[in-house]
């Protein structure tokens, strides 16, 4: 049973436009959410996180939105740049995000085109 | 560069064999985590060590084992390998800050 779902395996966006990556979860015990970015031949790198007490967290071009009632979060990248092309993993945790408790989605491959 | 080093980067071995994957955590990090990523799957947590002691266990098969040494490096041992064990194996480390830093992974192919 996939508790964290990223239903879009891939997404293509033009440079300069907004990229929106979506993630849904089923476990109501999750209250901390993270996005990781992964380039080929590299490990995932932490991008941004959000606690369930917030509905939005912003860091530069990256904003994560959390809708607890819908059990849905999204990552917005504005403006998208070619260097953003990577696989993005959503992860959820029942507490503060300690890596032993993270449940990852299957990832969305973002391609930013010129 | 995350500061987490994994060796080897690639490994090809036959079914029934045993392999050891190695991880050196970031300097100062006491926690080491092992994850498995199979084809089209998210990362699955296997096991965590903290300062040499097993701290948490996830979906780790009995054929798999791990340990963390006094110098804090960790090894993941996979035995009686099956075709389905082919995957990317990631090591991550963290300190008091709970965000984990991942290594580049070891791609294991069982033939």
gemmi code that builds the backbone of each chain (N, CA, C; Angstrom):
import gemmi

chains = {
    "A": [
        ("UNK", (0.843, -1.188, 0.000), (0.000, 0.000, 0.000), (0.888, 1.251, 0.000)),
        ("UNK", (0.740, 2.056, -1.029), (1.577, 3.242, -1.190), (0.974, 4.361, -0.359)),
        ("UNK", (1.614, 4.712, 0.733), (1.063, 5.741, 1.600), (1.356, 7.149, 1.094)),
        ("UNK", (2.363, 7.283, 0.272), (2.704, 8.571, -0.330), (2.717, 8.362, -1.839)),
        ("UNK", (1.877, 9.122, -2.519), (1.715, 8.887, -3.952), (2.069, 10.126, -4.756)),
        ("UNK", (2.845, 9.909, -5.776), (3.114, 10.948, -6.761), (2.591, 10.392, -8.067)),
        ("UNK", (1.412, 10.827, -8.430), (0.704, 10.180, -9.526), (1.215, 10.547, -10.907)),
        ("UNK", (2.010, 11.606, -10.978), (2.567, 11.971, -12.280), (4.009, 11.520, -12.335)),
        ("UNK", (4.311, 10.512, -13.137), (5.696, 10.054, -13.216), (6.604, 11.075, -13.900)),
        ("UNK", (6.013, 11.931, -14.733), (6.858, 12.906, -15.422), (6.076, 14.171, -15.702)),
        ("UNK", (6.839, 15.248, -15.895), (6.255, 16.566, -16.149), (7.231, 17.350, -17.005)),
        ("UNK", (6.710, 18.013, -18.024), (7.562, 18.841, -18.878), (7.053, 20.267, -18.829)),
        ("UNK", (7.957, 21.206, -18.563), (7.582, 22.617, -18.407), (8.587, 23.468, -19.168)),
        ("UNK", (8.106, 24.555, -19.724), (9.016, 25.460, -20.417), (9.774, 26.329, -19.424)),
        ("UNK", (10.983, 26.650, -19.799), (11.811, 27.534, -18.975), (11.064, 28.838, -18.707)),
        ("UNK", (11.114, 29.276, -17.452), (10.463, 30.523, -17.094), (9.053, 30.359, -16.579)),
        ("UNK", (8.459, 29.202, -16.891), (7.076, 28.959, -16.438), (7.084, 28.347, -15.043)),
        ("UNK", (5.900, 28.137, -14.509), (5.779, 27.513, -13.201), (5.726, 25.989, -13.339)),
        ("UNK", (6.450, 25.307, -12.484), (6.346, 23.842, -12.383), (5.568, 23.534, -11.108)),
        ("UNK", (4.593, 22.658, -11.232), (3.813, 22.246, -10.063), (3.877, 20.732, -9.948)),
        ("UNK", (4.471, 20.284, -8.868), (4.579, 18.843, -8.629), (3.666, 18.490, -7.459)),
        ("UNK", (2.915, 17.432, -7.643), (1.898, 17.070, -6.656), (2.219, 15.783, -5.900)),
        ("UNK", (1.668, 15.723, -4.712), (1.906, 14.566, -3.849), (0.678, 14.374, -2.972)),
        ("UNK", (0.212, 13.151, -2.858), (-0.919, 12.832, -1.990), (-0.494, 11.790, -0.970)),
        ("UNK", (-1.069, 11.852, 0.195), (-0.741, 10.867, 1.209), (-2.005, 10.336, 1.853)),
        ("UNK", (-1.898, 9.173, 2.446), (-3.094, 8.554, 3.013), (-3.035, 8.442, 4.536)),
        ("UNK", (-1.839, 8.487, 5.085), (-1.684, 8.276, 6.524), (-1.883, 9.589, 7.272)),
        ("UNK", (-2.924, 9.665, 8.076), (-3.222, 10.912, 8.787), (-2.234, 11.174, 9.929)),
        ("UNK", (-1.373, 10.205, 10.202), (-0.353, 10.414, 11.239), (0.826, 11.239, 10.709)),
        ("UNK", (0.936, 11.362, 9.404), (2.031, 12.166, 8.838), (1.810, 13.627, 9.201)),
        ("UNK", (2.858, 14.263, 9.730), (2.704, 15.690, 9.989), (3.949, 16.495, 9.627)),
        ("UNK", (4.856, 15.871, 8.902), (6.029, 16.606, 8.434), (6.344, 16.089, 7.047)),
        ("UNK", (6.559, 17.030, 6.139), (6.675, 16.654, 4.726), (7.906, 17.304, 4.111)),
        ("UNK", (8.565, 16.568, 3.251), (9.802, 17.048, 2.657), (9.785, 16.786, 1.161)),
        ("UNK", (10.518, 17.603, 0.439), (10.787, 17.359, -0.967), (12.284, 17.178, -1.142)),
        ("UNK", (12.624, 16.140, -1.897), (14.012, 15.874, -2.256), (14.125, 15.931, -3.770)),
        ("UNK", (15.288, 16.335, -4.213), (15.571, 16.434, -5.627), (16.718, 15.483, -5.946)),
        ("UNK", (16.610, 14.798, -7.072), (17.653, 13.839, -7.398), (18.075, 13.975, -8.856)),
        ("UNK", (19.375, 14.230, -9.043), (19.957, 14.212, -10.379), (20.460, 12.804, -10.672)),
        ("UNK", (20.576, 12.442, -11.950), (21.117, 11.122, -12.298), (22.488, 10.900, -11.672)),
        ("UNK", (22.736, 9.717, -11.219), (24.025, 9.313, -10.636), (24.358, 10.080, -9.357)),
        ("UNK", (23.365, 10.715, -8.763), (23.590, 11.357, -7.472), (22.519, 10.885, -6.495)),
        ("UNK", (22.786, 11.070, -5.206), (21.766, 10.764, -4.224), (20.751, 11.889, -4.110)),
        ("UNK", (19.610, 11.630, -3.499), (18.621, 12.692, -3.298), (19.192, 13.800, -2.409)),
        ("UNK", (18.839, 15.035, -2.722), (19.255, 16.156, -1.882), (18.009, 16.861, -1.360)),
        ("UNK", (18.064, 17.235, -0.107), (16.932, 17.904, 0.527), (16.682, 19.255, -0.139)),
        ("UNK", (15.404, 19.533, -0.368), (15.045, 20.776, -1.037), (14.284, 21.718, -0.101)),
        ("UNK", (13.182, 21.265, 0.419), (12.337, 22.111, 1.249), (11.415, 21.212, 2.067)),
        ("UNK", (10.958, 21.722, 3.206), (10.068, 20.928, 4.046), (8.937, 21.792, 4.580)),
        ("UNK", (7.947, 21.139, 5.146), (6.843, 21.862, 5.760), (6.267, 21.027, 6.894)),
        ("UNK", (5.956, 21.717, 7.954), (5.313, 21.067, 9.090), (3.808, 21.219, 8.947)),
        ("UNK", (3.069, 20.317, 9.557), (1.613, 20.351, 9.403), (0.966, 21.558, 10.072)),
        ("UNK", (1.720, 22.289, 10.879), (1.133, 23.482, 11.495), (1.114, 24.658, 10.511)),
        ("UNK", (1.756, 24.467, 9.371), (1.767, 25.513, 8.343), (1.023, 25.022, 7.113)),
        ("UNK", (0.639, 25.955, 6.269), (0.077, 25.533, 4.988), (0.939, 25.988, 3.808)),
        ("UNK", (2.012, 26.709, 4.132), (2.888, 27.182, 3.059), (4.282, 27.418, 3.621)),
        ("UNK", (5.272, 27.058, 2.819), (6.652, 27.374, 3.172), (7.392, 27.736, 1.899)),
        ("UNK", (8.138, 28.822, 1.976), (8.768, 29.353, 0.775), (10.272, 29.452, 0.969)),
        ("UNK", (11.005, 29.108, -0.084), (12.454, 29.253, -0.052), (12.913, 29.597, -1.457)),
        ("UNK", (13.080, 30.897, -1.682), (13.507, 31.334, -3.011), (12.464, 31.004, -4.058)),
        ("UNK", (12.883, 30.281, -5.082), (11.968, 29.931, -6.164), (11.044, 28.764, -5.810)),
        ("UNK", (11.271, 28.152, -4.667), (10.527, 26.948, -4.289), (9.516, 27.250, -3.190)),
        ("UNK", (8.297, 26.821, -3.398), (7.243, 26.968, -2.393), (6.524, 25.644, -2.262)),
        ("UNK", (6.317, 25.221, -1.032), (5.535, 24.012, -0.807), (4.228, 24.420, -0.137)),
        ("UNK", (3.139, 23.870, -0.639), (1.811, 24.103, -0.099), (1.274, 22.808, 0.486)),
        ("UNK", (0.649, 22.914, 1.645), (0.080, 21.728, 2.291), (-1.405, 21.936, 2.527)),
        ("UNK", (-2.208, 21.000, 2.081), (-3.647, 20.999, 2.337), (-3.949, 19.744, 3.151)),
        ("UNK", (-3.996, 19.917, 4.460), (-4.144, 18.758, 5.342), (-5.477, 18.061, 5.158)),
        ("UNK", (-6.529, 18.831, 4.951), (-7.853, 18.203, 4.837), (-7.917, 17.318, 3.598)),
        ("UNK", (-7.211, 17.718, 2.556), (-7.194, 16.927, 1.320), (-6.044, 15.931, 1.311)),
        ("UNK", (-5.185, 15.975, 2.314), (-3.990, 15.137, 2.372), (-3.192, 15.290, 1.069)),
        ("UNK", (-2.907, 16.519, 0.766), (-2.255, 16.835, -0.496), (-1.212, 17.918, -0.284)),
        ("UNK", (-0.070, 17.740, -0.915), (0.901, 18.823, -0.930), (1.441, 18.994, -2.335)),
        ("UNK", (1.927, 20.192, -2.574), (2.467, 20.478, -3.894), (3.728, 21.323, -3.749)),
        ("UNK", (4.582, 21.160, -4.724), (5.813, 21.947, -4.817), (5.709, 22.820, -6.051)),
        ("UNK", (5.866, 24.131, -5.846), (5.850, 25.071, -6.953), (7.255, 25.597, -7.179)),
        ("UNK", (7.671, 25.607, -8.420), (8.979, 26.158, -8.776), (8.727, 27.284, -9.765)),
        ("UNK", (9.089, 28.502, -9.331), (8.843, 29.665, -10.180), (10.032, 30.630, -10.122)),
        ("UNK", (10.630, 31.027, -11.243), (10.427, 30.437, -12.554), (11.250, 29.167, -12.710)),
        ("UNK", (10.797, 28.274, -13.522), (11.528, 27.030, -13.743), (12.769, 27.295, -14.583)),
        ("UNK", (13.837, 26.587, -14.251), (15.100, 26.744, -14.967), (15.559, 25.370, -15.460)),
        ("UNK", (16.348, 25.331, -16.524), (16.820, 24.029, -17.034), (17.520, 23.186, -15.970)),
        ("UNK", (18.228, 23.847, -15.062), (18.920, 23.124, -13.988), (17.991, 22.474, -12.991)),
        ("UNK", (16.701, 22.793, -13.086), (15.719, 22.151, -12.204), (15.334, 20.772, -12.722)),
        ("UNK", (15.739, 20.435, -13.919), (15.410, 19.124, -14.484), (16.028, 18.035, -13.619)),
        ("UNK", (15.178, 17.224, -13.042), (15.613, 16.212, -12.082), (14.394, 15.376, -11.703)),
        ("UNK", (14.611, 14.394, -10.854), (13.487, 13.646, -10.269), (13.221, 14.226, -8.891)),
        ("UNK", (11.970, 14.504, -8.603), (11.578, 15.086, -7.325), (10.791, 14.045, -6.522)),
        ("UNK", (11.267, 13.820, -5.302), (10.602, 12.884, -4.402), (9.916, 13.652, -3.290)),
        ("UNK", (8.702, 13.292, -3.034), (7.963, 13.771, -1.881), (8.168, 12.743, -0.770)),
        ("UNK", (8.303, 13.202, 0.466), (8.454, 12.281, 1.592), (7.632, 12.794, 2.760)),
        ("UNK", (7.166, 11.871, 3.576), (6.339, 12.240, 4.717), (6.792, 11.480, 5.948)),
        ("UNK", (6.538, 12.082, 7.087), (6.986, 11.494, 8.350), (5.955, 11.775, 9.430)),
        ("UNK", (5.837, 10.866, 10.418), (4.891, 11.120, 11.513), (5.413, 12.100, 12.548)),
        ("UNK", (6.662, 12.488, 12.434), (7.122, 13.489, 13.393), (7.988, 14.518, 12.680)),
        ("UNK", (9.184, 14.731, 13.148), (9.940, 15.858, 12.602), (10.772, 15.512, 11.383)),
        ("UNK", (10.570, 14.362, 10.834), (11.269, 14.072, 9.587), (12.547, 13.293, 9.742)),
        ("UNK", (12.731, 12.656, 10.882), (13.922, 11.837, 11.031), (13.944, 10.767, 9.944)),
        ("UNK", (15.103, 10.571, 9.374), (15.204, 9.795, 8.138), (14.752, 8.354, 8.305)),
        ("UNK", (14.706, 7.846, 9.518), (14.265, 6.463, 9.689), (12.751, 6.345, 9.564)),
        ("UNK", (12.055, 7.454, 9.587), (10.596, 7.391, 9.548), (10.015, 7.988, 8.263)),
        ("UNK", (10.866, 8.329, 7.334), (10.380, 8.918, 6.093), (9.754, 7.864, 5.199)),
        ("UNK", (8.601, 8.193, 4.633), (7.983, 7.383, 3.594), (8.040, 8.193, 2.315)),
        ("UNK", (8.666, 7.634, 1.305), (8.885, 8.360, 0.053), (7.845, 7.978, -0.989)),
        ("UNK", (7.538, 8.940, -1.833), (6.773, 8.657, -3.043), (7.699, 8.095, -4.104)),
        ("UNK", (7.128, 7.763, -5.251), (7.899, 7.128, -6.322), (8.610, 8.126, -7.221)),
        ("UNK", (8.363, 9.408, -7.006), (9.104, 10.419, -7.740), (8.389, 10.925, -8.984)),
        ("UNK", (8.665, 12.165, -9.325), (8.196, 12.780, -10.578), (9.413, 13.335, -11.297)),
        ("UNK", (9.561, 12.935, -12.543), (10.695, 13.434, -13.335), (10.289, 14.737, -13.998)),
        ("UNK", (10.955, 15.821, -13.635), (10.677, 17.137, -14.225), (11.692, 17.432, -15.315)),
        ("UNK", (11.170, 17.812, -16.458), (12.019, 18.229, -17.568), (11.682, 19.680, -17.884)),
        ("UNK", (12.658, 20.561, -17.729), (12.448, 21.974, -18.063), (13.088, 22.230, -19.423)),
        ("UNK", (12.239, 22.608, -20.362), (12.719, 22.772, -21.734), (12.977, 24.235, -22.051)),
        ("UNK", (13.854, 24.457, -23.017), (14.220, 25.834, -23.399), (13.129, 26.484, -24.244)),
    ],
    "B": [
        ("UNK", (28.246, 17.926, -3.554), (28.788, 16.800, -2.789), (28.185, 16.814, -1.379)),
        ("UNK", (27.469, 15.726, -1.058), (26.771, 15.666, 0.232), (27.709, 15.378, 1.385)),
        ("UNK", (28.894, 14.863, 1.097), (29.816, 14.468, 2.151), (29.659, 13.015, 2.558)),
        ("UNK", (28.658, 12.340, 2.012), (28.444, 10.921, 2.293), (29.035, 10.125, 1.131)),
        ("UNK", (29.904, 9.200, 1.436), (30.599, 8.436, 0.396), (30.165, 6.986, 0.422)),
        ("UNK", (29.766, 6.508, -0.748), (29.384, 5.112, -0.860), (30.270, 4.413, -1.870)),
        ("UNK", (30.670, 3.195, -1.531), (31.431, 2.378, -2.475), (30.913, 0.947, -2.443)),
        ("UNK", (30.980, 0.223, -3.558), (31.305, 0.748, -4.875), (30.110, 1.480, -5.489)),
        ("UNK", (30.307, 2.122, -6.621), (29.194, 2.801, -7.301), (28.329, 1.789, -8.044)),
        ("UNK", (28.974, 0.788, -8.590), (28.261, -0.243, -9.335), (28.772, -1.613, -8.898)),
        ("UNK", (27.864, -2.570, -8.911), (28.213, -3.934, -8.513), (27.345, -4.890, -9.311)),
        ("UNK", (27.989, -5.839, -9.970), (27.246, -6.869, -10.694), (27.670, -8.199, -10.103)),
        ("UNK", (26.674, -8.990, -9.727), (26.996, -10.265, -9.107), (25.941, -11.292, -9.472)),
        ("UNK", (26.227, -12.534, -9.159), (25.306, -13.610, -9.542), (24.357, -13.945, -8.393)),
        ("UNK", (23.257, -14.569, -8.747), (22.318, -15.008, -7.721), (23.018, -15.961, -6.759)),
        ("UNK", (22.616, -15.879, -5.505), (23.190, -16.737, -4.476), (24.437, -16.181, -3.818)),
        ("UNK", (24.986, -15.144, -4.418), (26.226, -14.585, -3.870), (25.939, -13.623, -2.716)),
        ("UNK", (27.048, -13.152, -2.121), (26.966, -12.204, -1.019), (27.811, -10.985, -1.378)),
        ("UNK", (27.297, -9.799, -1.046), (28.050, -8.575, -1.314), (28.017, -7.680, -0.089)),
        ("UNK", (28.980, -6.774, -0.038), (29.040, -5.781, 1.040), (29.114, -4.396, 0.438)),
        ("UNK", (28.199, -3.552, 0.868), (28.183, -2.158, 0.444), (28.699, -1.313, 1.601)),
        ("UNK", (29.475, -0.303, 1.242), (30.117, 0.487, 2.282), (29.670, 1.933, 2.236)),
        ("UNK", (29.597, 2.542, 3.418), (29.168, 3.934, 3.508), (30.013, 4.668, 4.535)),
        ("UNK", (30.531, 5.823, 4.148), (31.195, 6.713, 5.091), (30.316, 7.936, 5.277)),
        ("UNK", (29.857, 8.197, 6.484), (28.935, 9.320, 6.689), (29.671, 10.653, 6.651)),
        ("UNK", (28.906, 11.724, 6.668), (29.485, 13.058, 6.770), (30.252, 13.146, 8.078)),
        ("UNK", (31.281, 13.963, 8.067), (32.076, 14.134, 9.272), (31.187, 14.627, 10.410)),
        ("UNK", (31.235, 13.936, 11.519), (30.470, 14.349, 12.691), (29.093, 13.732, 12.800)),
        ("UNK", (28.590, 13.157, 11.719), (27.258, 12.544, 11.784), (27.333, 11.192, 12.482)),
        ("UNK", (26.450, 10.987, 13.439), (26.444, 9.733, 14.184), (25.436, 8.723, 13.629)),
        ("UNK", (24.445, 9.224, 12.918), (23.399, 8.337, 12.389), (23.673, 7.986, 10.944)),
        ("UNK", (23.487, 6.715, 10.645), (23.590, 6.244, 9.273), (22.308, 5.470, 8.952)),
        ("UNK", (21.779, 5.727, 7.772), (20.547, 5.069, 7.331), (20.824, 4.371, 6.001)),
        ("UNK", (20.177, 3.245, 5.804), (20.250, 2.551, 4.518), (18.857, 2.503, 3.893)),
        ("UNK", (18.829, 2.807, 2.610), (17.588, 2.791, 1.847), (17.794, 1.947, 0.591)),
        ("UNK", (16.690, 1.373, 0.126), (16.698, 0.639, -1.139), (15.714, 1.298, -2.092)),
        ("UNK", (16.145, 1.487, -3.326), (15.226, 1.987, -4.348), (15.200, 0.999, -5.500)),
        ("UNK", (14.093, 0.268, -5.602), (13.919, -0.660, -6.720), (13.277, 0.091, -7.880)),
        ("UNK", (13.232, -0.552, -9.025), (12.696, 0.085, -10.228), (11.281, 0.596, -9.965)),
        ("UNK", (11.046, 1.863, -10.321), (9.723, 2.482, -10.195), (9.183, 2.499, -8.768)),
        ("UNK", (10.069, 2.397, -7.814), (9.643, 2.466, -6.420), (10.276, 3.683, -5.761)),
        ("UNK", (9.625, 4.139, -4.720), (10.247, 5.167, -3.902), (11.345, 4.553, -3.064)),
        ("UNK", (12.024, 5.371, -2.317), (13.073, 4.861, -1.448), (12.427, 4.170, -0.243)),
        ("UNK", (12.891, 2.956, 0.009), (12.372, 2.176, 1.129), (13.423, 2.127, 2.227)),
        ("UNK", (13.059, 2.553, 3.422), (13.980, 2.546, 4.542), (14.283, 1.116, 4.977)),
        ("UNK", (15.552, 0.823, 5.141), (15.966, -0.515, 5.568), (16.342, -0.546, 7.044)),
        ("UNK", (17.309, 0.291, 7.424), (17.824, 0.198, 8.787), (18.591, 1.465, 9.139)),
        ("UNK", (18.628, 1.792, 10.426), (19.390, 2.925, 10.930), (20.330, 2.484, 12.034)),
        ("UNK", (21.530, 3.029, 12.011), (22.468, 2.874, 13.114), (22.799, 4.236, 13.683)),
        ("UNK", (22.965, 4.274, 14.986), (23.348, 5.516, 15.657), (24.521, 5.194, 16.570)),
        ("UNK", (25.648, 5.778, 16.261), (26.854, 5.631, 17.082), (27.155, 4.159, 17.388)),
        ("UNK", (27.010, 3.328, 16.372), (27.366, 1.928, 16.504), (26.249, 0.992, 16.905)),
        ("UNK", (25.117, 1.557, 17.302), (24.007, 0.719, 17.769), (22.866, 0.771, 16.760)),
        ("UNK", (22.201, -0.349, 16.576), (21.013, -0.342, 15.727), (19.931, 0.500, 16.395)),
        ("UNK", (19.361, 1.446, 15.649), (18.385, 2.367, 16.222), (16.967, 2.101, 15.713)),
        ("UNK", (16.866, 1.780, 14.439), (15.538, 1.539, 13.871), (15.653, 0.571, 12.703)),
        ("UNK", (14.591, -0.180, 12.520), (14.572, -1.174, 11.459), (13.339, -0.950, 10.598)),
        ("UNK", (13.527, -1.040, 9.301), (12.406, -0.907, 8.383), (12.157, -2.223, 7.687)),
        ("UNK", (11.957, -2.135, 6.384), (11.634, -3.332, 5.599), (12.890, -4.078, 5.169)),
        ("UNK", (13.680, -4.483, 6.112), (14.929, -5.160, 5.770), (14.745, -6.672, 5.845)),
        ("UNK", (15.154, -7.354, 4.792), (15.032, -8.800, 4.734), (16.015, -9.448, 5.704)),
        ("UNK", (15.695, -10.673, 6.110), (16.596, -11.381, 7.018), (17.925, -11.716, 6.357)),
        ("UNK", (17.925, -11.779, 5.031), (19.169, -12.053, 4.293), (20.103, -10.848, 4.291)),
        ("UNK", (19.583, -9.721, 4.738), (20.377, -8.492, 4.749), (20.750, -8.167, 6.191)),
        ("UNK", (21.927, -7.616, 6.367), (22.332, -7.165, 7.701), (23.230, -5.960, 7.548)),
        ("UNK", (23.378, -5.231, 8.610), (24.222, -4.036, 8.559), (24.956, -3.898, 9.878)),
        ("UNK", (25.975, -3.083, 9.845), (26.653, -2.732, 11.084), (27.316, -1.369, 10.916)),
        ("UNK", (27.582, -0.738, 12.052), (28.300, 0.531, 12.057), (29.513, 0.356, 12.953)),
        ("UNK", (30.631, 0.754, 12.447), (31.906, 0.521, 13.115), (32.291, 1.707, 13.993)),
        ("UNK", (33.303, 1.528, 14.874), (33.698, 2.631, 15.761), (34.070, 3.910, 15.026)),
        ("UNK", (34.565, 3.802, 13.809), (34.891, 5.036, 13.073), (33.656, 5.597, 12.374)),
        ("UNK", (32.513, 5.017, 12.633), (31.181, 5.431, 12.178), (30.856, 5.041, 10.742)),
        ("UNK", (31.786, 4.443, 10.017), (31.385, 3.974, 8.709), (30.465, 2.766, 8.873)),
        ("UNK", (29.689, 2.508, 7.859), (28.713, 1.434, 7.949), (28.826, 0.516, 6.748)),
        ("UNK", (28.448, -0.717, 6.945), (28.410, -1.690, 5.856), (27.053, -2.370, 5.834)),
        ("UNK", (26.563, -2.576, 4.638), (25.313, -3.306, 4.427), (25.682, -4.607, 3.720)),
        ("UNK", (25.376, -5.706, 4.350), (25.687, -7.018, 3.801), (24.422, -7.651, 3.231)),
        ("UNK", (24.523, -8.059, 1.981), (23.387, -8.683, 1.309), (23.809, -10.085, 0.917)),
        ("UNK", (23.074, -11.089, 1.367), (23.495, -12.466, 1.094), (22.399, -13.236, 0.370)),
        ("UNK", (22.772, -14.380, -0.141), (21.845, -15.243, -0.910), (21.061, -14.400, -1.897)),
        ("UNK", (21.790, -13.640, -2.665), (21.159, -12.637, -3.530), (20.206, -13.252, -4.540)),
        ("UNK", (19.115, -12.535, -4.764), (18.100, -12.921, -5.742), (17.997, -11.822, -6.790)),
        ("UNK", (17.403, -12.174, -7.925), (17.262, -11.189, -8.999), (16.530, -9.939, -8.508)),
        ("UNK", (15.561, -10.155, -7.640), (14.756, -9.044, -7.141), (15.497, -8.101, -6.208)),
        ("UNK", (16.704, -8.464, -5.821), (17.502, -7.579, -4.971), (18.210, -6.502, -5.793)),
        ("UNK", (18.129, -6.621, -7.099), (18.730, -5.595, -7.963), (18.047, -4.267, -7.681)),
        ("UNK", (18.825, -3.280, -7.337), (18.264, -1.987, -6.931), (19.400, -1.006, -6.718)),
        ("UNK", (18.990, 0.232, -6.456), (19.925, 1.248, -5.979), (19.875, 1.227, -4.461)),
        ("UNK", (21.016, 1.189, -3.832), (21.073, 1.213, -2.374), (21.726, 2.518, -1.955)),
        ("UNK", (20.984, 3.287, -1.176), (21.482, 4.578, -0.711), (21.788, 4.526, 0.766)),
        ("UNK", (22.839, 5.211, 1.104), (23.170, 5.458, 2.494), (22.939, 6.942, 2.744)),
        ("UNK", (22.481, 7.271, 3.932), (22.317, 8.668, 4.321), (22.850, 8.826, 5.729)),
        ("UNK", (23.209, 10.041, 6.059), (23.654, 10.295, 7.427), (23.046, 11.586, 7.926)),
        ("UNK", (22.980, 11.692, 9.230), (22.472, 12.920, 9.827), (23.093, 13.093, 11.197)),
        ("UNK", (23.017, 14.317, 11.675), (23.479, 14.608, 13.035), (22.247, 14.952, 13.868)),
        ("UNK", (22.342, 15.964, 14.697), (21.201, 16.335, 15.527), (20.077, 16.878, 14.649)),
        ("UNK", (20.438, 17.650, 13.644), (19.488, 18.089, 12.630), (18.963, 16.856, 11.926)),
        ("UNK", (17.663, 16.680, 11.863), (17.129, 15.418, 11.378), (17.154, 15.267, 9.872)),
        ("UNK", (17.477, 16.334, 9.155), (17.500, 16.175, 7.704), (18.693, 15.314, 7.310)),
        ("UNK", (18.432, 14.355, 6.481), (19.474, 13.401, 6.114), (20.142, 13.825, 4.819)),
        ("UNK", (21.417, 13.506, 4.726), (22.195, 13.751, 3.510), (22.513, 12.397, 2.895)),
        ("UNK", (22.215, 12.283, 1.628), (22.346, 11.001, 0.956), (23.646, 10.887, 0.171)),
        ("UNK", (24.161, 9.685, 0.118), (25.278, 9.388, -0.762), (24.788, 9.185, -2.183)),
        ("UNK", (25.727, 8.899, -3.082), (25.404, 8.750, -4.498), (24.752, 7.415, -4.815)),
        ("UNK", (24.821, 6.494, -3.894), (24.181, 5.206, -4.100), (25.102, 4.164, -4.697)),
        ("UNK", (24.753, 2.931, -4.485), (25.408, 1.788, -5.126), (24.346, 1.084, -5.960)),
        ("UNK", (24.636, 0.950, -7.241), (23.697, 0.225, -8.109), (24.087, -1.240, -8.129)),
        ("UNK", (23.235, -2.067, -7.576), (23.481, -3.503, -7.532), (22.665, -4.198, -8.611)),
        ("UNK", (23.347, -4.987, -9.416), (22.673, -5.784, -10.437), (22.963, -7.246, -10.149)),
        ("UNK", (21.916, -8.005, -9.958), (22.056, -9.441, -9.711), (21.643, -10.173, -10.981)),
        ("UNK", (22.538, -10.988, -11.502), (22.260, -11.678, -12.778), (22.184, -13.194, -12.577)),
    ],
}
model = gemmi.Model(1)
for chain_id, residues in chains.items():
    chain = gemmi.Chain(chain_id)
    for i, (resn, *xyz) in enumerate(residues, 1):
        res = gemmi.Residue()
        res.name, res.seqid = resn, gemmi.SeqId(i, " ")
        for name, pos in zip(("N", "CA", "C"), xyz):
            atom = gemmi.Atom()
            atom.name, atom.element = name, gemmi.Element(name[0])
            atom.pos, atom.b_iso = gemmi.Position(*pos), 0.0
            res.add_atom(atom)
        chain.add_residue(res)
    model.add_chain(chain)
structure = gemmi.Structure()
structure.add_model(model)
structure.setup_entities()
